[in-house]
């Protein structure tokens, strides 16, 4: 019983723990005001930096993300001179940029003088910095403070405001919720709704007690889905930090072994859904859990929830796997949040039906329609399974599943699904269809419309709605009109960039795939660099390229004003030994993807794709941007980078 109570408390605390871990600061700022007489005041800012961490110096020519303090002086307040650094900085040579980079360890102290007229005034300070250790960089952070000068001056309290990175988490949460509700309609789960709720109502002794039991049942279901992944992430984070956790998820999302395993699993589950065989967990495991549920009390409710999870495994397993794999391309906490969303949606109906038992009477009875749902899911499993095979194919450059082959498979699969919905195809456990209803006809029309939409893709149509799921257009052998297309070349002298035989930029853009090569060329032509942290298996990267990069304004700016470099963080291309990179944690990075992923994390504090950085002379950062489908915003982002570069 004590273990179950702890389990319940962990479930309630998992979200606050996540938020705390993300927002905990390793740099703590304070400030003091000194009155020097004659209306002159000195404000001192002091950063207490945790052991092993550092922040960069206040010099854009000597730092990646320099520590900056900007002031907005109120009425009667005038800054005097410039910001002074009172702390000794440590300088180390950066081999990539071939320059010395300065940073502060343990503490950093800055001072600024102000002249105040009259009784006093106020000045607002905005402190921007990035904290890094030997293997990790946190996201750049901005902290703001209002400081009173004059008769009311005193030590002020700094308020912290974290900058926002990423932008696709809400989309993942929404998709997880949809899948959670969809799982309810699977044949493994649907029949258990009235059965389990009836059990709780019957054995509660009162309606109120039954509702409490049903609520606990829902919470235990959420815990059983969410806590295992949460515990895995917390353990790996504590043991090795975000880098280790990110490495695990990166391996799951991009390595050939898990992707091939997931592909095979999806095909096996699809065959099961089609009626070839039944997938069940060992009956002894299910029976033991079911027997313990008869004990009653909180323990009985827990084992009833465990029974549901085990029994529904054959239907929810592929869905859970798909949800988790999609979320691993984001921040390391994304899988916890998305699984929490999925399990909450999945468990919610059990609680609602217990609170409102009359709703049970309105549920359709189990029957042939459930098998039809199962078969439809089987077709979807086949289509989604090929996405895993496609990722492995692109990451390892096997060239087995080019875009037109992938599209051909999807066109056939969804055509067969449409025929099934029309009753032209029957499987082993299907009832004979003498007529089809309006709803089934509507679904068939939708499926065939989707098929017709995909067909032009065989000749190179962009298919923007599917851009995140299809292999890139560069893998397609034949694209109608490509022979007469004007090539978007930056310059003829970069026709053969390093790794250009296997890697390509979208929309015929010409650029680089190696950072040093891009820096050298940018220096030569006097242009800023557009860094694209991307991945072969990155759905959001393909969507950005299809929906945002394809805009003529964006293409024009990238083609004419920037030197483009695409850094694939999941590519498994083996590097020559002389190009191996030793990470700060001592690990030897031997593949192109590992090298680029380490660069993204150590330099910019990001491990998610897509991520875009505008870089100027001497490594100056002109702008950073994550996943955002606003074309206008992206154009403004590029133009602002150009303006900063030309100053």
C-alpha positions, 0 to 999 in steps of 0.5 A: 500500500505504501508503494502505491501511495508513493506511485500516486504522489509521483504521478501528481508531481511529475509535471512540476518536477519537469518544469523545475528541472527546466527552469533551474538556473545555474547563474544567479544575478544580484545588484547593488547601488553605490551613491558616489555623491553629486548625483553620481551612482554606480550600479554593480551587477554580480553573477554567481556561477555554479561550479563547472559552468561559465558565461561569456565575456561582454565582447561580441568579437571574443565570445559566441553569445556575449554577456550583454547588459542593456539599459533603458534610463527613465526620466532624469537618469543618464548613463555615464561612460560604458559598461565595465567588466571587473572580473578576470576572464579566461581565454581559450582558442576555438579551433573552428573559428581560429580565435580566442573565446573569453568566458567567466567562471565562478563569478562575473562582475560588471559596473555602470555609472549613472548621473541622476538629476533631481530626487531620483529616477529609475533605470531598467536593465536587461541582462542576456547571457548563455551558461555552458559547462564542458559538455552542455550549453543552456538556452540563451537567457534574458533577465530583467530588473528595474533599479531605483536611483536616488533617495529610494535606491536599494538593491533590486531583485532581478526577474528572470525571463527565459527565451523560448526555443522550439515551437512544435510541442503543442502540435505533438501534444494535440496529436498525442491527445487525438491518438489517445482518444482513437485508441479507445475505439480499438477492439482491445479497449472498447469492450472494456469501457462498460465492463470496468466502469460497471465493476467499479459502480457495482463494488463501490457501495455508493455512487460517490465511492464509485466515482472516486474509484473510477478517478483513481483508475484513470490516474493509475492508467496515466501513471502506468503509461507515463511514469516508465518514460519519465523515470528513464529520462530522470535517471539518464538526466541525473546520471549524465545530464541532458546530453546523455538523454538526448543521445539515447533518444537520438539513437532511437530516432535515427539508428538503423537498428531501432528503425528497422525493429519498429518497421518490422513491429508495425508490419507484424501488428498490421498483419495481426489487425488484418486477421492473420493471427492474434497478438497477446501478452502471456496469459499468465501475466494477464491472469495474475494481474486480473486475479489481484484486481479482485482484492479490492481497495486501492491495490485492486484498482491499480491491478485493474488498471494494469490489466487494462494496459496489458490487455490493450497492448496489442492495439495501443503498443504501435500507437504509443511507439509512434507517439514516443518516436515522434516526440524524441526529435524535440527537447528531452522532456517532450516524450514525458509531456506527449505521453502524459497527454496521450494517457490522459486522453486514453484514461479520460473516458473511463472516468467520465462514464463512471461519473455519468453512468447514463452515457453507457447506454448511448455507447454502440454495442461491440460488433463487426464495426470494431473489426472494421476499425481494426482493419483500417488501423492495419492499413494505417500501420503499414503506411506509417511503418514505412516512415521508419524504414525511410529514416534509416534509408536516408540516414545511412544513404542506402537509396532503397526507398526513394521518394517515388517508391515511397509514394507508390507504396502509399498510393497502393495502400490507401487505394486498397483502404478505399476499396475495403471501405467500399466493401470490395475487399474482405478479411478473415473476421469481417462480416458480409457487407450488403450495403455501406452507410453514409459515414463509410462512404464519406470515409472512402471518398476522403481516402480516394481524394487523398490518393488522387492528391498523392499521384502528381507527386510521382512526377515531382509535385511538392505535396506540401501537406505531406512534406514531413513524411515523405523522403526529400524531393532530391531523392526522386529520379524524375521530376517533370520540368527539372531539365528546364529549371534555372539552377539556383547557384550561389557560385560555380566554385561550390559545385562540389562541396564536401559531402555533396555527393550524398547530401543535398539542399532543397529547392536547388539551393547551392551551399555547404555541409561542412562548417569550416568550408562555409566559414572560409567561403563566407569570408571570401565573398563577404556574406553572412552564414545561414546555418541549418541544423537539420536531420534526415528523420526530422519531420518538421525540417521537411515541413519548413523546407516545403512551406517556408523555404519554398516562398520566392522571397525566402529563396531569393534571400538565401540564394543571393544574400547568404552562404547556406550550410546544412548540418545534419545531426543524424547522419551516420556517415563515418568520418576519416580518423583525422576528422574525428572530434573529441567532445568535452566529456571525452567521447570520440565523435566518429560520424558526421551527425555526432560531430554536428549534433555536438556542435549544435549543443555546445555552441548554441545549446540546442538538440532539436531540429530544425534550428536556424542560426545567422552568423556574421563575421568572427562568429557573431550571432545575428539571429536564431530561430526554431520551427515556425511556419510563418513565412513573413516571420522567416523573411523578417528574420533573414532581413534583420540578420542582413541589417546587423551584418551590414552595420 
